[in-house]
Amino acid sequence: MDSDSAPLAPRPQESEEHSQLAAADPKRTLNSADLFQGAREVQIQHDEKIYRLQVTRNGKLILIK
């Protein structure tokens, strides 16, 4: 595992807000740390296309077709 591959942890305040929003909203919510599992990029298949979801150095997400 690279040193820059450490999982991203939400700040406690964001976790509480996220939990409250998730309870009020019936949409499915995935935690990015669970999705990436320490990696910086995952591939997502949608229909017959592959998309790449990447975490930037600043902790932002980029979806690439």
N, CA, C, O and CB atoms as a CASP TS submission, in Angstrom:
PFRMAT TS
TARGET T0000
AUTHOR 0000-0000-0000
METHOD Language model
MODEL 1
PARENT N/A
ATOM      1  N   MET     1       0.847  -1.176   0.000  1.00  0.00           N
ATOM      2  CA  MET     1       0.000   0.000   0.000  1.00  0.00           C
ATOM      3  C   MET     1       0.890   1.237   0.000  1.00  0.00           C
ATOM      4  O   MET     1       1.803   1.324   0.821  1.00  0.00           O
ATOM      5  CB  MET     1      -0.962  -0.001   1.220  1.00  0.00           C
ATOM      6  N   ASP     2       0.656   2.195  -0.893  1.00  0.00           N
ATOM      7  CA  ASP     2       1.420   3.425  -0.951  1.00  0.00           C
ATOM      8  C   ASP     2       1.042   4.325   0.205  1.00  0.00           C
ATOM      9  O   ASP     2      -0.058   4.214   0.746  1.00  0.00           O
ATOM     10  CB  ASP     2       1.199   4.138  -2.281  1.00  0.00           C
ATOM     11  N   SER     3       1.953   5.228   0.593  1.00  0.00           N
ATOM     12  CA  SER     3       1.660   6.139   1.686  1.00  0.00           C
ATOM     13  C   SER     3       0.509   7.073   1.336  1.00  0.00           C
ATOM     14  O   SER     3      -0.212   7.521   2.229  1.00  0.00           O
ATOM     15  CB  SER     3       2.895   6.944   2.044  1.00  0.00           C
ATOM     16  N   ASP     4       0.322   7.378   0.042  1.00  0.00           N
ATOM     17  CA  ASP     4      -0.787   8.248  -0.346  1.00  0.00           C
ATOM     18  C   ASP     4      -2.067   7.463  -0.632  1.00  0.00           C
ATOM     19  O   ASP     4      -3.034   8.024  -1.148  1.00  0.00           O
ATOM     20  CB  ASP     4      -0.401   9.064  -1.568  1.00  0.00           C
ATOM     21  N   SER     5      -2.082   6.172  -0.302  1.00  0.00           N
ATOM     22  CA  SER     5      -3.246   5.333  -0.512  1.00  0.00           C
ATOM     23  C   SER     5      -4.054   5.129   0.768  1.00  0.00           C
ATOM     24  O   SER     5      -4.965   4.303   0.803  1.00  0.00           O
ATOM     25  CB  SER     5      -2.819   4.001  -1.066  1.00  0.00           C
ATOM     26  N   ALA     6      -3.724   5.875   1.811  1.00  0.00           N
ATOM     27  CA  ALA     6      -4.438   5.701   3.081  1.00  0.00           C
ATOM     28  C   ALA     6      -5.909   6.038   2.887  1.00  0.00           C
ATOM     29  O   ALA     6      -6.244   6.982   2.172  1.00  0.00           O
ATOM     30  CB  ALA     6      -3.820   6.590   4.196  1.00  0.00           C
ATOM     31  N   PRO     7      -6.794   5.262   3.528  1.00  0.00           N
ATOM     32  CA  PRO     7      -8.215   5.534   3.399  1.00  0.00           C
ATOM     33  C   PRO     7      -8.559   6.913   3.943  1.00  0.00           C
ATOM     34  O   PRO     7      -7.946   7.385   4.901  1.00  0.00           O
ATOM     35  CB  PRO     7      -9.025   4.466   4.120  1.00  0.00           C
ATOM     36  N   LEU     8      -9.527   7.542   3.335  1.00  0.00           N
ATOM     37  CA  LEU     8      -9.966   8.851   3.775  1.00  0.00           C
ATOM     38  C   LEU     8     -11.036   8.673   4.842  1.00  0.00           C
ATOM     39  O   LEU     8     -12.012   7.953   4.632  1.00  0.00           O
ATOM     40  CB  LEU     8     -10.496   9.693   2.585  1.00  0.00           C
ATOM     41  N   ALA     9     -10.856   9.323   5.981  1.00  0.00           N
ATOM     42  CA  ALA     9     -11.839   9.217   7.059  1.00  0.00           C
ATOM     43  C   ALA     9     -12.603  10.530   7.161  1.00  0.00           C
ATOM     44  O   ALA     9     -11.995  11.600   7.136  1.00  0.00           O
ATOM     45  CB  ALA     9     -11.153   8.869   8.416  1.00  0.00           C
ATOM     46  N   PRO    10     -13.923  10.462   7.276  1.00  0.00           N
ATOM     47  CA  PRO    10     -14.690  11.700   7.413  1.00  0.00           C
ATOM     48  C   PRO    10     -14.440  12.333   8.778  1.00  0.00           C
ATOM     49  O   PRO    10     -14.137  11.642   9.751  1.00  0.00           O
ATOM     50  CB  PRO    10     -16.196  11.432   7.216  1.00  0.00           C
ATOM     51  N   ARG    11     -14.571  13.647   8.833  1.00  0.00           N
ATOM     52  CA  ARG    11     -14.460  14.328  10.111  1.00  0.00           C
ATOM     53  C   ARG    11     -15.682  13.956  10.948  1.00  0.00           C
ATOM     54  O   ARG    11     -16.752  13.720  10.386  1.00  0.00           O
ATOM     55  CB  ARG    11     -14.345  15.881   9.924  1.00  0.00           C
ATOM     56  N   PRO    12     -15.554  13.895  12.292  1.00  0.00           N
ATOM     57  CA  PRO    12     -16.677  13.476  13.144  1.00  0.00           C
ATOM     58  C   PRO    12     -17.948  14.265  12.887  1.00  0.00           C
ATOM     59  O   PRO    12     -19.036  13.690  12.844  1.00  0.00           O
ATOM     60  CB  PRO    12     -16.299  13.610  14.594  1.00  0.00           C
ATOM     61  N   GLN    13     -17.826  15.565  12.718  1.00  0.00           N
ATOM     62  CA  GLN    13     -18.997  16.408  12.460  1.00  0.00           C
ATOM     63  C   GLN    13     -19.692  15.957  11.177  1.00  0.00           C
ATOM     64  O   GLN    13     -20.920  15.870  11.140  1.00  0.00           O
ATOM     65  CB  GLN    13     -18.588  17.902  12.358  1.00  0.00           C
ATOM     66  N   GLU    14     -18.929  15.671  10.133  1.00  0.00           N
ATOM     67  CA  GLU    14     -19.509  15.231   8.872  1.00  0.00           C
ATOM     68  C   GLU    14     -20.178  13.869   9.025  1.00  0.00           C
ATOM     69  O   GLU    14     -21.214  13.625   8.407  1.00  0.00           O
ATOM     70  CB  GLU    14     -18.436  15.173   7.785  1.00  0.00           C
ATOM     71  N   SER    15     -19.610  12.980   9.833  1.00  0.00           N
ATOM     72  CA  SER    15     -20.202  11.668  10.046  1.00  0.00           C
ATOM     73  C   SER    15     -21.579  11.787  10.675  1.00  0.00           C
ATOM     74  O   SER    15     -22.514  11.102  10.259  1.00  0.00           O
ATOM     75  CB  SER    15     -19.297  10.812  10.921  1.00  0.00           C
ATOM     76  N   GLU    16     -21.714  12.655  11.682  1.00  0.00           N
ATOM     77  CA  GLU    16     -23.010  12.852  12.322  1.00  0.00           C
ATOM     78  C   GLU    16     -24.017  13.414  11.334  1.00  0.00           C
ATOM     79  O   GLU    16     -25.147  12.934  11.249  1.00  0.00           O
ATOM     80  CB  GLU    16     -22.878  13.781  13.531  1.00  0.00           C
ATOM     81  N   GLU    17     -23.607  14.436  10.585  1.00  0.00           N
ATOM     82  CA  GLU    17     -24.506  15.030   9.595  1.00  0.00           C
ATOM     83  C   GLU    17     -24.879  13.997   8.546  1.00  0.00           C
ATOM     84  O   GLU    17     -26.037  13.909   8.137  1.00  0.00           O
ATOM     85  CB  GLU    17     -23.855  16.260   8.930  1.00  0.00           C
ATOM     86  N   HIS    18     -23.901  13.215   8.110  1.00  0.00           N
ATOM     87  CA  HIS    18     -24.137  12.185   7.098  1.00  0.00           C
ATOM     88  C   HIS    18     -25.136  11.159   7.619  1.00  0.00           C
ATOM     89  O   HIS    18     -26.044  10.761   6.890  1.00  0.00           O
ATOM     90  CB  HIS    18     -22.813  11.494   6.699  1.00  0.00           C
ATOM     91  N   SER    19     -24.985  10.726   8.865  1.00  0.00           N
ATOM     92  CA  SER    19     -25.892   9.738   9.448  1.00  0.00           C
ATOM     93  C   SER    19     -27.312  10.278   9.510  1.00  0.00           C
ATOM     94  O   SER    19     -28.268   9.559   9.221  1.00  0.00           O
ATOM     95  CB  SER    19     -25.421   9.335  10.848  1.00  0.00           C
ATOM     96  N   GLN    20     -27.447  11.537   9.885  1.00  0.00           N
ATOM     97  CA  GLN    20     -28.778  12.140   9.959  1.00  0.00           C
ATOM     98  C   GLN    20     -29.397  12.235   8.576  1.00  0.00           C
ATOM     99  O   GLN    20     -30.579  11.938   8.406  1.00  0.00           O
ATOM    100  CB  GLN    20     -28.710  13.531  10.605  1.00  0.00           C
ATOM    101  N   LEU    21     -28.611  12.645   7.584  1.00  0.00           N
ATOM    102  CA  LEU    21     -29.131  12.740   6.217  1.00  0.00           C
ATOM    103  C   LEU    21     -29.488  11.366   5.665  1.00  0.00           C
ATOM    104  O   LEU    21     -30.511  11.213   4.998  1.00  0.00           O
ATOM    105  CB  LEU    21     -28.109  13.420   5.303  1.00  0.00           C
ATOM    106  N   ALA    22     -28.660  10.375   5.935  1.00  0.00           N
ATOM    107  CA  ALA    22     -28.909   9.024   5.436  1.00  0.00           C
ATOM    108  C   ALA    22     -30.189   8.458   6.042  1.00  0.00           C
ATOM    109  O   ALA    22     -30.936   7.759   5.358  1.00  0.00           O
ATOM    110  CB  ALA    22     -27.716   8.103   5.749  1.00  0.00           C
ATOM    111  N   ALA    23     -30.451   8.747   7.309  1.00  0.00           N
ATOM    112  CA  ALA    23     -31.659   8.244   7.955  1.00  0.00           C
ATOM    113  C   ALA    23     -32.898   8.913   7.378  1.00  0.00           C
ATOM    114  O   ALA    23     -33.952   8.283   7.285  1.00  0.00           O
ATOM    115  CB  ALA    23     -31.593   8.470   9.468  1.00  0.00           C
ATOM    116  N   ALA    24     -32.788  10.185   6.988  1.00  0.00           N
ATOM    117  CA  ALA    24     -33.931  10.914   6.454  1.00  0.00           C
ATOM    118  C   ALA    24     -34.133  10.666   4.960  1.00  0.00           C
ATOM    119  O   ALA    24     -35.228  10.895   4.446  1.00  0.00           O
ATOM    120  CB  ALA    24     -33.760  12.393   6.708  1.00  0.00           C
ATOM    121  N   ASP    25     -33.121  10.214   4.270  1.00  0.00           N
ATOM    122  CA  ASP    25     -33.166  10.026   2.823  1.00  0.00           C
ATOM    123  C   ASP    25     -33.095   8.539   2.498  1.00  0.00           C
ATOM    124  O   ASP    25     -32.132   7.875   2.883  1.00  0.00           O
ATOM    125  CB  ASP    25     -32.013  10.792   2.129  1.00  0.00           C
ATOM    126  N   PRO    26     -34.097   8.001   1.795  1.00  0.00           N
ATOM    127  CA  PRO    26     -34.104   6.559   1.519  1.00  0.00           C
ATOM    128  C   PRO    26     -33.107   6.108   0.443  1.00  0.00           C
ATOM    129  O   PRO    26     -33.008   4.912   0.170  1.00  0.00           O
ATOM    130  CB  PRO    26     -35.479   6.150   1.104  1.00  0.00           C
ATOM    131  N   LYS    27     -32.370   7.035  -0.169  1.00  0.00           N
ATOM    132  CA  LYS    27     -31.388   6.645  -1.182  1.00  0.00           C
ATOM    133  C   LYS    27     -30.265   5.838  -0.540  1.00  0.00           C
ATOM    134  O   LYS    27     -29.935   6.029   0.630  1.00  0.00           O
ATOM    135  CB  LYS    27     -30.814   7.889  -1.896  1.00  0.00           C
ATOM    136  N   ARG    28     -29.695   4.949  -1.314  1.00  0.00           N
ATOM    137  CA  ARG    28     -28.570   4.145  -0.831  1.00  0.00           C
ATOM    138  C   ARG    28     -27.325   5.019  -0.737  1.00  0.00           C
ATOM    139  O   ARG    28     -27.005   5.752  -1.673  1.00  0.00           O
ATOM    140  CB  ARG    28     -28.316   2.927  -1.763  1.00  0.00           C
ATOM    141  N   THR    29     -26.628   4.941   0.382  1.00  0.00           N
ATOM    142  CA  THR    29     -25.418   5.733   0.609  1.00  0.00           C
ATOM    143  C   THR    29     -24.241   4.806   0.832  1.00  0.00           C
ATOM    144  O   THR    29     -24.307   3.889   1.651  1.00  0.00           O
ATOM    145  CB  THR    29     -25.594   6.686   1.813  1.00  0.00           C
ATOM    146  N   LEU    30     -23.151   5.051   0.092  1.00  0.00           N
ATOM    147  CA  LEU    30     -21.919   4.281   0.248  1.00  0.00           C
ATOM    148  C   LEU    30     -20.855   5.179   0.844  1.00  0.00           C
ATOM    149  O   LEU    30     -20.730   6.343   0.461  1.00  0.00           O
ATOM    150  CB  LEU    30     -21.446   3.689  -1.108  1.00  0.00           C
ATOM    151  N   ASN    31     -20.089   4.646   1.779  1.00  0.00           N
ATOM    152  CA  ASN    31     -18.970   5.373   2.350  1.00  0.00           C
ATOM    153  C   ASN    31     -17.783   5.215   1.398  1.00  0.00           C
ATOM    154  O   ASN    31     -17.470   4.102   0.976  1.00  0.00           O
ATOM    155  CB  ASN    31     -18.625   4.855   3.795  1.00  0.00           C
ATOM    156  N   SER    32     -17.127   6.317   1.062  1.00  0.00           N
ATOM    157  CA  SER    32     -16.022   6.248   0.104  1.00  0.00           C
ATOM    158  C   SER    32     -14.882   5.366   0.603  1.00  0.00           C
ATOM    159  O   SER    32     -14.224   4.704  -0.199  1.00  0.00           O
ATOM    160  CB  SER    32     -15.499   7.643  -0.190  1.00  0.00           C
ATOM    161  N   ALA    33     -14.634   5.344   1.922  1.00  0.00           N
ATOM    162  CA  ALA    33     -13.571   4.490   2.457  1.00  0.00           C
ATOM    163  C   ALA    33     -13.895   3.016   2.208  1.00  0.00           C
ATOM    164  O   ALA    33     -13.002   2.222   1.913  1.00  0.00           O
ATOM    165  CB  ALA    33     -13.374   4.748   3.970  1.00  0.00           C
ATOM    166  N   ASP    34     -15.178   2.653   2.327  1.00  0.00           N
ATOM    167  CA  ASP    34     -15.590   1.277   2.045  1.00  0.00           C
ATOM    168  C   ASP    34     -15.456   0.968   0.562  1.00  0.00           C
ATOM    169  O   ASP    34     -15.058  -0.132   0.180  1.00  0.00           O
ATOM    170  CB  ASP    34     -17.036   1.040   2.506  1.00  0.00           C
ATOM    171  N   LEU    35     -15.788   1.936  -0.257  1.00  0.00           N
ATOM    172  CA  LEU    35     -15.729   1.752  -1.707  1.00  0.00           C
ATOM    173  C   LEU    35     -14.290   1.617  -2.206  1.00  0.00           C
ATOM    174  O   LEU    35     -13.989   0.725  -2.999  1.00  0.00           O
ATOM    175  CB  LEU    35     -16.414   2.919  -2.410  1.00  0.00           C
ATOM    176  N   PHE    36     -13.412   2.489  -1.750  1.00  0.00           N
ATOM    177  CA  PHE    36     -12.028   2.491  -2.231  1.00  0.00           C
ATOM    178  C   PHE    36     -11.143   1.472  -1.512  1.00  0.00           C
ATOM    179  O   PHE    36     -10.176   0.987  -2.099  1.00  0.00           O
ATOM    180  CB  PHE    36     -11.436   3.872  -2.069  1.00  0.00           C
ATOM    181  N   GLN    37     -11.442   1.141  -0.279  1.00  0.00           N
ATOM    182  CA  GLN    37     -10.666   0.171   0.502  1.00  0.00           C
ATOM    183  C   GLN    37      -9.159   0.439   0.426  1.00  0.00           C
ATOM    184  O   GLN    37      -8.369  -0.480   0.208  1.00  0.00           O
ATOM    185  CB  GLN    37     -10.961  -1.244   0.015  1.00  0.00           C
ATOM    186  N   GLY    38      -8.777   1.688   0.606  1.00  0.00           N
ATOM    187  CA  GLY    38      -7.363   2.052   0.621  1.00  0.00           C
ATOM    188  C   GLY    38      -6.772   2.392  -0.732  1.00  0.00           C
ATOM    189  O   GLY    38      -5.653   2.900  -0.796  1.00  0.00           O
ATOM    190  N   ALA    39      -7.489   2.127  -1.816  1.00  0.00           N
ATOM    191  CA  ALA    39      -6.992   2.449  -3.159  1.00  0.00           C
ATOM    192  C   ALA    39      -7.292   3.910  -3.490  1.00  0.00           C
ATOM    193  O   ALA    39      -8.074   4.559  -2.795  1.00  0.00           O
ATOM    194  CB  ALA    39      -7.630   1.511  -4.224  1.00  0.00           C
ATOM    195  N   ARG    40      -6.678   4.419  -4.537  1.00  0.00           N
ATOM    196  CA  ARG    40      -6.937   5.786  -4.998  1.00  0.00           C
ATOM    197  C   ARG    40      -7.889   5.801  -6.191  1.00  0.00           C
ATOM    198  O   ARG    40      -8.333   6.867  -6.618  1.00  0.00           O
ATOM    199  CB  ARG    40      -5.622   6.479  -5.373  1.00  0.00           C
ATOM    200  N   GLU    41      -8.202   4.625  -6.728  1.00  0.00           N
ATOM    201  CA  GLU    41      -9.059   4.559  -7.914  1.00  0.00           C
ATOM    202  C   GLU    41      -9.854   3.252  -7.905  1.00  0.00           C
ATOM    203  O   GLU    41      -9.341   2.202  -7.518  1.00  0.00           O
ATOM    204  CB  GLU    41      -8.213   4.675  -9.215  1.00  0.00           C
ATOM    205  N   VAL    42     -11.108   3.334  -8.336  1.00  0.00           N
ATOM    206  CA  VAL    42     -11.922   2.143  -8.551  1.00  0.00           C
ATOM    207  C   VAL    42     -12.550   2.243  -9.928  1.00  0.00           C
ATOM    208  O   VAL    42     -12.720   3.337 -10.468  1.00  0.00           O
ATOM    209  CB  VAL    42     -13.013   1.987  -7.446  1.00  0.00           C
ATOM    210  N   GLN    43     -12.890   1.102 -10.488  1.00  0.00           N
ATOM    211  CA  GLN    43     -13.578   1.080 -11.773  1.00  0.00           C
ATOM    212  C   GLN    43     -15.044   0.755 -11.518  1.00  0.00           C
ATOM    213  O   GLN    43     -15.375  -0.084 -10.681  1.00  0.00           O
ATOM    214  CB  GLN    43     -12.931   0.043 -12.752  1.00  0.00           C
ATOM    215  N   ILE    44     -15.914   1.439 -12.258  1.00  0.00           N
ATOM    216  CA  ILE    44     -17.350   1.232 -12.137  1.00  0.00           C
ATOM    217  C   ILE    44     -17.881   0.872 -13.505  1.00  0.00           C
ATOM    218  O   ILE    44     -17.680   1.617 -14.464  1.00  0.00           O
ATOM    219  CB  ILE    44     -18.068   2.492 -11.566  1.00  0.00           C
ATOM    220  N   GLN    45     -18.562  -0.268 -13.612  1.00  0.00           N
ATOM    221  CA  GLN    45     -19.173  -0.645 -14.883  1.00  0.00           C
ATOM    222  C   GLN    45     -20.609  -0.168 -14.868  1.00  0.00           C
ATOM    223  O   GLN    45     -21.370  -0.483 -13.953  1.00  0.00           O
ATOM    224  CB  GLN    45     -19.093  -2.185 -15.127  1.00  0.00           C
ATOM    225  N   HIS    46     -20.977   0.592 -15.885  1.00  0.00           N
ATOM    226  CA  HIS    46     -22.341   1.093 -16.052  1.00  0.00           C
ATOM    227  C   HIS    46     -22.763   0.768 -17.472  1.00  0.00           C
ATOM    228  O   HIS    46     -22.141   1.223 -18.432  1.00  0.00           O
ATOM    229  CB  HIS    46     -22.442   2.640 -15.762  1.00  0.00           C
ATOM    230  N   ASP    47     -23.817  -0.016 -17.603  1.00  0.00           N
ATOM    231  CA  ASP    47     -24.201  -0.571 -18.895  1.00  0.00           C
ATOM    232  C   ASP    47     -22.989  -1.352 -19.410  1.00  0.00           C
ATOM    233  O   ASP    47     -22.528  -2.277 -18.741  1.00  0.00           O
ATOM    234  CB  ASP    47     -24.653   0.562 -19.918  1.00  0.00           C
ATOM    235  N   GLU    48     -22.479  -1.002 -20.564  1.00  0.00           N
ATOM    236  CA  GLU    48     -21.316  -1.735 -21.078  1.00  0.00           C
ATOM    237  C   GLU    48     -20.053  -0.883 -21.068  1.00  0.00           C
ATOM    238  O   GLU    48     -19.061  -1.226 -21.710  1.00  0.00           O
ATOM    239  CB  GLU    48     -21.590  -2.227 -22.492  1.00  0.00           C
ATOM    240  N   LYS    49     -20.092   0.226 -20.339  1.00  0.00           N
ATOM    241  CA  LYS    49     -18.941   1.119 -20.273  1.00  0.00           C
ATOM    242  C   LYS    49     -18.279   1.022 -18.907  1.00  0.00           C
ATOM    243  O   LYS    49     -18.929   0.738 -17.901  1.00  0.00           O
ATOM    244  CB  LYS    49     -19.360   2.571 -20.566  1.00  0.00           C
ATOM    245  N   ILE    50     -16.962   1.266 -18.893  1.00  0.00           N
ATOM    246  CA  ILE    50     -16.184   1.294 -17.655  1.00  0.00           C
ATOM    247  C   ILE    50     -15.840   2.748 -17.352  1.00  0.00           C
ATOM    248  O   ILE    50     -15.321   3.470 -18.204  1.00  0.00           O
ATOM    249  CB  ILE    50     -14.884   0.413 -17.770  1.00  0.00           C
ATOM    250  N   TYR    51     -16.135   3.159 -16.137  1.00  0.00           N
ATOM    251  CA  TYR    51     -15.789   4.491 -15.649  1.00  0.00           C
ATOM    252  C   TYR    51     -14.756   4.329 -14.550  1.00  0.00           C
ATOM    253  O   TYR    51     -14.729   3.309 -13.862  1.00  0.00           O
ATOM    254  CB  TYR    51     -17.051   5.263 -15.132  1.00  0.00           C
ATOM    255  N   ARG    52     -13.893   5.348 -14.379  1.00  0.00           N
ATOM    256  CA  ARG    52     -12.904   5.335 -13.301  1.00  0.00           C
ATOM    257  C   ARG    52     -13.274   6.425 -12.301  1.00  0.00           C
ATOM    258  O   ARG    52     -13.491   7.576 -12.682  1.00  0.00           O
ATOM    259  CB  ARG    52     -11.450   5.547 -13.856  1.00  0.00           C
ATOM    260  N   LEU    53     -13.344   6.066 -11.040  1.00  0.00           N
ATOM    261  CA  LEU    53     -13.582   7.023  -9.973  1.00  0.00           C
ATOM    262  C   LEU    53     -12.287   7.160  -9.201  1.00  0.00           C
ATOM    263  O   LEU    53     -11.788   6.190  -8.630  1.00  0.00           O
ATOM    264  CB  LEU    53     -14.763   6.580  -9.043  1.00  0.00           C
ATOM    265  N   GLN    54     -11.740   8.372  -9.186  1.00  0.00           N
ATOM    266  CA  GLN    54     -10.425   8.606  -8.568  1.00  0.00           C
ATOM    267  C   GLN    54     -10.533   9.599  -7.423  1.00  0.00           C
ATOM    268  O   GLN    54     -11.372  10.500  -7.438  1.00  0.00           O
ATOM    269  CB  GLN    54      -9.417   9.117  -9.612  1.00  0.00           C
ATOM    270  N   VAL    55      -9.658   9.418  -6.418  1.00  0.00           N
ATOM    271  CA  VAL    55      -9.501  10.377  -5.332  1.00  0.00           C
ATOM    272  C   VAL    55      -8.294  11.234  -5.681  1.00  0.00           C
ATOM    273  O   VAL    55      -7.214  10.705  -5.945  1.00  0.00           O
ATOM    274  CB  VAL    55      -9.328   9.663  -3.930  1.00  0.00           C
ATOM    275  N   THR    56      -8.465  12.550  -5.686  1.00  0.00           N
ATOM    276  CA  THR    56      -7.354  13.456  -5.990  1.00  0.00           C
ATOM    277  C   THR    56      -6.467  13.637  -4.761  1.00  0.00           C
ATOM    278  O   THR    56      -6.798  13.174  -3.670  1.00  0.00           O
ATOM    279  CB  THR    56      -7.884  14.825  -6.477  1.00  0.00           C
ATOM    280  N   ARG    57      -5.347  14.311  -4.949  1.00  0.00           N
ATOM    281  CA  ARG    57      -4.444  14.607  -3.829  1.00  0.00           C
ATOM    282  C   ARG    57      -5.128  15.460  -2.763  1.00  0.00           C
ATOM    283  O   ARG    57      -4.772  15.404  -1.586  1.00  0.00           O
ATOM    284  CB  ARG    57      -3.188  15.320  -4.334  1.00  0.00           C
ATOM    285  N   ASN    58      -6.118  16.254  -3.191  1.00  0.00           N
ATOM    286  CA  ASN    58      -6.846  17.121  -2.269  1.00  0.00           C
ATOM    287  C   ASN    58      -8.072  16.438  -1.662  1.00  0.00           C
ATOM    288  O   ASN    58      -8.847  17.077  -0.951  1.00  0.00           O
ATOM    289  CB  ASN    58      -7.271  18.385  -2.982  1.00  0.00           C
ATOM    290  N   GLY    59      -8.249  15.151  -1.936  1.00  0.00           N
ATOM    291  CA  GLY    59      -9.363  14.417  -1.356  1.00  0.00           C
ATOM    292  C   GLY    59     -10.681  14.561  -2.084  1.00  0.00           C
ATOM    293  O   GLY    59     -11.717  14.143  -1.569  1.00  0.00           O
ATOM    294  N   LYS    60     -10.665  15.144  -3.272  1.00  0.00           N
ATOM    295  CA  LYS    60     -11.875  15.284  -4.088  1.00  0.00           C
ATOM    296  C   LYS    60     -12.040  14.048  -4.951  1.00  0.00           C
ATOM    297  O   LYS    60     -11.090  13.292  -5.156  1.00  0.00           O
ATOM    298  CB  LYS    60     -11.816  16.563  -4.969  1.00  0.00           C
ATOM    299  N   LEU    61     -13.259  13.842  -5.461  1.00  0.00           N
ATOM    300  CA  LEU    61     -13.527  12.718  -6.337  1.00  0.00           C
ATOM    301  C   LEU    61     -13.681  13.185  -7.785  1.00  0.00           C
ATOM    302  O   LEU    61     -14.291  14.218  -8.061  1.00  0.00           O
ATOM    303  CB  LEU    61     -14.782  11.976  -5.879  1.00  0.00           C
ATOM    304  N   ILE    62     -13.114  12.399  -8.699  1.00  0.00           N
ATOM    305  CA  ILE    62     -13.239  12.662 -10.138  1.00  0.00           C
ATOM    306  C   ILE    62     -13.745  11.400 -10.794  1.00  0.00           C
ATOM    307  O   ILE    62     -13.199  10.317 -10.581  1.00  0.00           O
ATOM    308  CB  ILE    62     -11.876  13.116 -10.770  1.00  0.00           C
ATOM    309  N   LEU    63     -14.805  11.537 -11.605  1.00  0.00           N
ATOM    310  CA  LEU    63     -15.334  10.413 -12.376  1.00  0.00           C
ATOM    311  C   LEU    63     -14.894  10.607 -13.823  1.00  0.00           C
ATOM    312  O   LEU    63     -15.166  11.642 -14.430  1.00  0.00           O
ATOM    313  CB  LEU    63     -16.906  10.313 -12.261  1.00  0.00           C
ATOM    314  N   ILE    64     -14.209   9.597 -14.372  1.00  0.00           N
ATOM    315  CA  ILE    64     -13.664   9.677 -15.721  1.00  0.00           C
ATOM    316  C   ILE    64     -14.333   8.609 -16.581  1.00  0.00           C
ATOM    317  O   ILE    64     -14.384   7.433 -16.219  1.00  0.00           O
ATOM    318  CB  ILE    64     -12.112   9.501 -15.715  1.00  0.00           C
ATOM    319  N   LYS    65     -14.841   9.049 -17.720  1.00  0.00           N
ATOM    320  CA  LYS    65     -15.488   8.116 -18.658  1.00  0.00           C
ATOM    321  C   LYS    65     -14.461   7.445 -19.516  1.00  0.00           C
ATOM    322  O   LYS    65     -14.807   6.625 -20.367  1.00  0.00           O
ATOM    323  CB  LYS    65     -16.511   8.833 -19.538  1.00  0.00           C
TER
END
